Amino acid sequence: MSEARVNNLSNESNTGGPTITGITTFSGTNYFVPPVGNTAERPENPEKGSLRFNTDSKHLEYFRGDTIGWVDVEASHYELGGGTGSNTGLGYRGLFINGFAPGQVNTVDYITISTMGDAQDFGDSTIKVFQDGVCSSRTRSFALGGSSPSGQLKEISTNVFASLGNGTDFGDMLDNNYGNRGLSDATRGLSAGGEGPSPSAGLNVIEYFTMGSTGATKDFGDLSGLRIGVFTSMNSTRGILGGGRTASPGTPAHHSNIDYITIQTTGNGTDFGDLYLAVSDVQSGSCCNATRGYAVAGYNWPTSPETLYNVIQYITTATLGNSQDWGDLVTTRGGGGVCSSPTRGILAGGYNPGLTNNIDCFSLVTSGNAVDFGDLSQARRTVGGVSNGHGGL
């Protein structure tokens, strides 16, 4: 094998160097420095596999092609813990973001899903809102819009699962939104439905963004109808969106229809089946493994008196069909946040009808009722729930 030892190779203007082909081995014991720059300085037409260090995200990133774009190199492991309460062990981590306590809050709590115990303080989100739309990659959580005292917002904030601390700004949605729901695979996040800049009969818009790069969302397609408060679940290729309501207060209309989409494409929702119990605001977050999706609790606001439910419904994500009964929660609940590992589902907070800090957990492997897990740091509803172990990863 030939060997060349050099200190520096570059062209005349010092903007590039020679192309090395074949099998190349770096045998030094120190390090090599890849190209360095911020997000705005990314090259316009890089080749697939291009590697650089992003000074904004503080991560190595590589280019996966025009459709996916730049993606963080994931150097963290899903097994997190290291705290007290529910975080004495290791496992997938769940976050519960923002909410109403009363008044909008930017609290972020965390748990280790495989354990039991009370949640602990993780840090703060970037803004105090009712939080409905959330999604996550293996490394980051994303809070999508929400409702502040001044109205609906379009900001997207992000937290890093492995690092306790406050959130940072990621970008913006296409418009102000609240009552939307989020879902994701390993690289792409989506927001579906909700209410627009002012309370309305609901939106049918689906938006998407690449979770490894900051920026605004883009149009994906439409749901089959105007929806507020759908439930979402996913596997690595398919997203599920079902239930919800389509009317402003005073004229309720709750729906049972379920749509599905292919996450890495764009297009409108296609009929999947129906919920056997039509409810809205089923959950905030996604509770699913690679096999099944779960619609947890919910209520039929704004009817009077409103009805709260404790039912857990499930669908098999890879097939088409109606939901079936899985079990019941410890108590009836509306407006809680949900997340999951491959084997356990979690519901935290909500109201019944007063605000609650209760956390329930249930098996995603065998059907049955939920049991008590612990408590949030504060009682609140309209909580966003995310994890680094859901079915889309």
C-alpha positions as CSV (number, residue, x, y, z in Angstrom):
1,M,0.0,0.0,0.0
2,S,1.4,3.4,-0.9
3,E,1.7,6.2,1.7
4,A,1.9,9.9,1.4
5,R,2.8,12.2,4.3
6,V,1.9,15.9,3.9
7,N,1.1,18.8,6.2
8,N,-1.2,20.7,3.8
9,L,-2.6,20.4,0.3
10,S,-4.7,23.2,-1.2
11,N,-5.4,25.0,-4.5
12,E,-3.9,28.3,-5.4
13,S,-6.7,30.4,-3.7
14,N,-6.8,28.1,-0.6
15,T,-10.5,27.3,-1.2
16,G,-10.1,23.6,-1.8
17,G,-7.8,20.7,-2.4
18,P,-7.3,17.5,-4.3
19,T,-9.9,14.7,-4.6
20,I,-8.7,11.5,-3.0
21,T,-10.3,8.3,-4.4
22,G,-10.2,4.7,-3.3
23,I,-9.8,3.4,0.3
24,T,-8.2,6.1,2.4
25,T,-7.1,5.5,6.0
26,F,-6.4,8.2,8.5
27,S,-3.9,6.7,11.0
28,G,-3.0,9.8,13.1
29,T,-3.5,9.6,16.8
30,N,-4.8,13.2,17.2
31,Y,-7.7,14.4,15.1
32,F,-8.7,15.9,11.8
33,V,-10.8,19.0,11.4
34,P,-13.8,18.9,9.0
35,P,-15.2,22.0,7.4
36,V,-16.7,24.4,10.0
37,G,-19.5,26.9,9.6
38,N,-23.0,28.0,10.8
39,T,-26.3,26.9,9.3
40,A,-26.5,29.9,6.9
41,E,-23.0,28.9,5.5
42,R,-24.0,25.4,4.4
43,P,-23.0,24.8,0.7
44,E,-25.9,25.1,-1.8
45,N,-25.3,21.9,-3.8
46,P,-23.3,19.5,-1.7
47,E,-22.7,15.9,-2.6
48,K,-24.4,13.2,-0.6
49,G,-22.3,12.2,2.4
50,S,-20.7,15.6,2.8
51,L,-19.6,16.2,6.4
52,R,-19.2,19.4,8.3
53,F,-19.4,20.9,11.9
54,N,-22.3,23.2,12.5
55,T,-21.4,26.0,14.9
56,D,-25.1,26.8,15.5
57,S,-26.1,23.3,16.6
58,K,-22.7,22.4,17.9
59,H,-23.0,19.0,16.1
60,L,-21.4,17.2,13.2
61,E,-23.8,17.0,10.4
62,Y,-23.9,15.2,7.0
63,F,-25.9,15.7,3.8
64,R,-28.4,12.9,3.0
65,G,-29.7,14.3,-0.3
66,D,-32.0,17.0,-1.6
67,T,-35.2,15.5,0.0
68,I,-33.9,15.1,3.6
69,G,-31.1,17.6,3.7
70,W,-28.5,18.0,6.5
71,V,-28.9,15.7,9.4
72,D,-27.1,15.7,12.8
73,V,-24.7,12.9,13.5
74,E,-26.3,11.1,16.5
75,A,-23.6,10.4,19.0
76,S,-25.9,10.0,22.1
77,H,-27.5,6.8,23.3
78,Y,-31.2,6.4,24.1
79,E,-30.5,5.1,27.7
80,L,-30.7,8.2,29.8
81,G,-31.3,8.7,33.5
82,G,-29.0,9.8,36.3
83,G,-31.5,11.5,38.6
84,T,-33.8,10.7,41.5
85,G,-37.5,9.9,41.6
86,S,-38.4,8.4,38.2
87,N,-34.9,8.9,36.9
88,T,-32.9,6.6,39.2
89,G,-32.5,4.0,36.4
90,L,-31.6,4.1,32.7
91,G,-33.9,3.9,29.7
92,Y,-35.9,6.0,27.2
93,R,-36.6,9.5,28.4
94,G,-40.0,11.3,28.3
95,L,-40.5,15.0,28.4
96,F,-43.6,16.9,29.3
97,I,-43.6,20.4,27.9
98,N,-45.5,23.6,28.7
99,G,-49.2,23.7,29.6
100,F,-51.8,25.5,31.7
101,A,-51.3,25.5,35.5
102,P,-53.5,27.8,35.6
103,G,-52.0,30.3,33.2
104,Q,-49.6,29.3,30.5
105,V,-46.3,27.9,31.7
106,N,-43.0,26.9,30.0
107,T,-42.2,24.1,32.5
108,V,-40.4,21.0,31.1
109,D,-40.4,17.9,33.3
110,Y,-38.6,14.6,32.5
111,I,-39.0,10.9,33.4
112,T,-37.2,7.7,32.6
113,I,-40.1,5.6,31.1
114,S,-38.8,2.2,32.3
115,T,-38.9,3.2,36.0
116,M,-41.6,4.5,38.4
117,G,-41.6,7.8,40.4
118,D,-42.2,11.5,40.3
119,A,-41.0,13.6,37.3
120,Q,-38.1,16.1,37.8
121,D,-37.4,19.6,36.4
122,F,-35.6,19.5,33.1
123,G,-35.6,23.2,32.3
124,D,-37.8,25.6,30.5
125,S,-39.2,26.0,27.0
126,T,-38.7,29.2,25.1
127,I,-42.2,30.6,25.7
128,K,-45.2,30.0,28.0
129,V,-48.1,28.4,26.0
130,F,-50.8,25.8,26.0
131,Q,-48.8,23.1,24.2
132,D,-50.5,20.6,21.9
133,G,-48.3,20.0,18.9
134,V,-45.1,18.2,19.8
135,C,-42.8,15.6,18.1
136,S,-39.3,14.3,18.5
137,S,-36.2,12.6,17.0
138,R,-33.9,10.3,18.9
139,T,-32.0,13.4,20.1
140,R,-34.4,16.3,20.2
141,S,-37.9,17.4,21.2
142,F,-39.9,20.0,19.3
143,A,-42.8,22.1,20.5
144,L,-44.9,23.4,17.6
145,G,-46.9,26.6,18.1
146,G,-49.3,26.8,20.9
147,S,-51.6,29.4,22.6
148,S,-50.2,32.3,24.6
149,P,-52.1,35.0,26.5
150,S,-51.8,37.1,23.3
151,G,-53.1,34.4,21.0
152,Q,-51.9,31.5,18.8
153,L,-48.2,31.3,18.0
154,K,-46.1,29.8,15.2
155,E,-42.8,29.4,17.0
156,I,-41.0,26.1,17.2
157,S,-38.8,25.5,20.2
158,T,-36.4,22.5,20.7
159,N,-34.8,20.7,23.7
160,V,-32.0,18.2,23.6
161,F,-33.0,14.9,25.4
162,A,-29.5,14.2,26.8
163,S,-28.9,17.7,28.2
164,L,-30.9,19.2,31.0
165,G,-31.5,22.8,30.3
166,N,-33.7,25.4,28.6
167,G,-35.0,25.2,25.1
168,T,-33.8,27.1,22.1
169,D,-35.6,28.6,19.0
170,F,-35.7,26.3,16.0
171,G,-37.8,28.2,13.4
172,D,-41.5,28.9,12.6
173,M,-44.6,27.1,11.3
174,L,-46.4,28.4,8.2
175,D,-48.9,30.3,10.4
176,N,-50.0,30.7,14.0
177,N,-51.5,27.4,15.3
178,Y,-53.0,25.8,18.4
179,G,-54.8,22.5,18.9
180,N,-52.5,21.0,16.3
181,R,-50.8,17.6,16.8
182,G,-47.3,16.4,16.0
183,L,-45.7,13.2,14.7
184,S,-42.3,12.2,13.3
185,D,-40.0,9.5,12.0
186,A,-36.3,9.6,12.7
187,T,-35.6,12.7,10.5
188,R,-38.9,14.5,9.6
189,G,-41.4,16.2,11.9
190,L,-45.0,17.0,11.1
191,S,-47.8,19.2,12.5
192,A,-51.4,18.4,11.6
193,G,-54.7,20.2,12.1
194,G,-55.4,22.8,14.8
195,E,-56.8,26.3,14.9
196,G,-55.4,29.2,12.9
197,P,-54.5,32.8,13.8
198,S,-58.0,33.2,15.5
199,P,-60.3,30.5,16.8
200,S,-62.0,28.9,13.8
201,A,-63.8,25.7,12.7
202,G,-60.4,24.1,12.5
203,L,-57.6,23.5,10.0
204,N,-56.8,20.6,7.8
205,V,-53.3,21.6,7.0
206,I,-50.3,19.2,7.4
207,E,-46.8,20.8,7.6
208,Y,-43.4,19.2,7.7
209,F,-39.8,20.1,8.6
210,T,-36.4,18.4,8.8
211,M,-35.5,17.9,12.5
212,G,-31.7,18.0,11.9
213,S,-31.7,21.5,10.5
214,T,-33.3,24.7,11.7
215,G,-35.8,26.6,9.6
216,A,-39.5,27.0,8.7
217,T,-42.0,24.3,8.0
218,K,-43.3,23.5,4.5
219,D,-46.7,22.4,3.2
220,F,-47.2,18.6,3.2
221,G,-50.8,18.2,2.2
222,D,-54.3,18.1,3.9
223,L,-56.2,16.0,6.3
224,S,-59.5,14.6,5.1
225,G,-61.4,17.3,7.1
226,L,-61.0,20.3,9.4
227,R,-59.6,19.0,12.6
228,I,-58.7,20.2,16.1
229,G,-57.1,17.9,18.7
230,V,-56.6,14.6,16.7
231,F,-54.6,11.7,18.0
232,T,-51.3,10.8,16.3
233,S,-49.1,7.7,16.1
234,M,-46.6,6.3,13.7
235,N,-44.1,3.7,12.7
236,S,-40.9,4.4,10.7
237,T,-42.9,5.0,7.4
238,R,-46.5,5.7,8.2
239,G,-48.3,8.4,10.2
240,I,-51.7,8.0,11.7
241,L,-54.1,10.9,12.5
242,G,-57.6,10.3,13.9
243,G,-60.5,11.7,15.8
244,G,-60.7,15.4,16.7
245,R,-63.4,18.0,16.5
246,T,-64.3,20.4,13.6
247,A,-66.3,23.2,15.2
248,S,-65.8,26.2,17.4
249,P,-67.4,26.4,20.9
250,G,-71.1,26.1,20.8
251,T,-71.4,23.8,17.8
252,P,-69.5,20.7,18.6
253,A,-68.8,18.0,16.0
254,H,-66.6,15.2,17.1
255,H,-65.3,12.7,14.6
256,S,-64.2,9.1,14.5
257,N,-62.5,9.0,11.1
258,I,-58.7,8.1,11.0
259,D,-56.4,9.2,8.2
260,Y,-52.9,7.9,7.3
261,I,-50.0,9.4,5.4
262,T,-46.5,8.3,4.4
263,I,-44.1,10.5,6.3
264,Q,-41.3,10.8,3.8
265,T,-43.5,11.8,1.0
266,T,-46.0,14.7,0.6
267,G,-49.8,14.4,0.0
268,N,-53.2,14.3,1.5
269,G,-54.5,12.0,4.2
270,T,-56.1,8.7,3.1
271,D,-58.8,6.8,5.0
272,F,-57.6,4.3,7.5
273,G,-60.7,3.4,9.5
274,D,-62.6,4.7,12.5
275,L,-62.3,5.1,16.2
276,Y,-64.9,3.1,18.0
277,L,-65.3,6.0,20.4
278,A,-65.4,9.4,18.7
279,V,-63.5,11.9,20.9
280,S,-61.4,15.0,20.5
281,D,-58.3,16.3,22.2
282,V,-57.4,12.6,22.8
283,Q,-53.8,13.4,23.8
284,S,-51.0,15.8,23.2
285,G,-48.1,13.8,21.8
286,S,-47.7,10.4,20.3
287,C,-48.1,7.1,22.1
288,C,-47.0,4.3,19.9
289,N,-44.4,1.6,19.2
290,A,-43.5,0.2,15.8
291,T,-46.6,-2.1,15.8
292,R,-49.5,-0.2,17.4
293,G,-50.8,3.3,18.0
294,Y,-52.8,4.3,21.0
295,A,-55.5,6.9,21.4
296,V,-55.6,7.7,25.2
297,A,-58.5,9.2,27.1
298,G,-60.0,12.4,25.7
299,Y,-63.2,14.5,26.1
300,N,-66.0,15.9,24.0
301,W,-65.7,19.6,24.8
302,P,-67.4,22.0,24.2
303,T,-70.6,20.1,24.9
304,S,-72.3,20.9,28.2
305,P,-71.8,19.1,30.4
306,E,-68.6,17.7,28.8
307,T,-67.8,14.1,29.1
308,L,-64.3,12.9,30.1
309,Y,-63.1,9.4,29.2
310,N,-60.6,6.9,30.6
311,V,-60.6,4.5,27.6
312,I,-57.4,3.5,25.8
313,Q,-58.0,2.6,22.1
314,Y,-55.5,1.1,19.7
315,I,-54.9,0.5,16.0
316,T,-52.4,-1.7,14.2
317,T,-50.3,0.9,12.2
318,A,-49.3,-1.2,9.2
319,T,-52.8,-2.3,8.4
320,L,-56.1,-0.6,7.8
321,G,-59.1,-0.9,10.1
322,N,-61.0,0.4,13.1
323,S,-59.7,1.0,16.6
324,Q,-60.2,-1.6,19.4
325,D,-60.3,-1.5,23.1
326,W,-57.0,-1.9,25.0
327,G,-57.9,-1.0,28.6
328,D,-58.6,1.9,30.9
329,L,-56.7,4.6,32.7
330,V,-56.6,4.9,36.5
331,T,-59.0,7.9,36.2
332,T,-60.9,9.8,33.5
333,R,-58.7,12.4,31.9
334,G,-58.6,15.1,29.2
335,G,-55.8,17.3,28.0
336,G,-52.9,15.2,29.2
337,G,-49.5,14.7,27.5
338,V,-48.5,11.2,26.3
339,C,-45.2,9.5,25.3
340,S,-43.9,6.0,25.1
341,S,-41.0,3.6,24.9
342,P,-41.4,0.4,22.7
343,T,-43.0,-1.4,25.6
344,R,-44.7,1.2,27.9
345,G,-47.1,4.1,27.4
346,I,-47.3,7.2,29.7
347,L,-50.1,9.8,30.2
348,A,-49.2,12.8,32.4
349,G,-51.3,15.7,33.6
350,G,-54.6,16.9,32.2
351,Y,-57.8,17.6,34.1
352,N,-60.7,15.5,35.5
353,P,-62.3,18.2,35.7
354,G,-59.8,19.9,38.0
355,L,-56.1,20.1,37.1
356,T,-54.1,17.0,37.9
357,N,-50.4,16.1,38.2
358,N,-51.0,12.3,38.0
359,I,-48.9,10.2,35.7
360,D,-50.4,6.8,34.5
361,C,-48.5,4.1,32.7
362,F,-49.6,1.0,30.8
363,S,-48.1,-1.8,28.8
364,L,-47.9,-1.6,25.0
365,V,-47.2,-5.3,24.7
366,T,-50.2,-6.8,26.5
367,S,-53.7,-5.3,26.8
368,G,-54.9,-4.2,30.2
369,N,-55.5,-1.2,32.5
370,A,-53.1,1.5,33.5
371,V,-51.4,1.9,36.9
372,D,-50.1,4.8,38.8
373,F,-46.5,5.9,37.8
374,G,-46.0,9.1,39.9
375,D,-46.6,12.8,39.6
376,L,-45.6,15.8,37.5
377,S,-43.8,18.7,39.3
378,Q,-47.0,20.7,39.0
379,A,-50.6,20.0,38.1
380,R,-51.4,21.2,34.5
381,R,-53.3,20.4,31.4
382,T,-52.7,20.8,27.6
383,V,-49.2,19.3,28.1
384,G,-47.0,18.2,25.2
385,G,-45.5,14.7,25.7
386,V,-42.5,13.4,23.7
387,S,-39.9,10.7,24.0
388,N,-36.7,9.4,22.3
389,G,-38.2,5.9,22.0
390,H,-41.5,6.2,20.1
391,G,-42.5,3.9,17.2
392,G,-41.3,6.2,14.4
393,L,-37.7,5.9,15.3
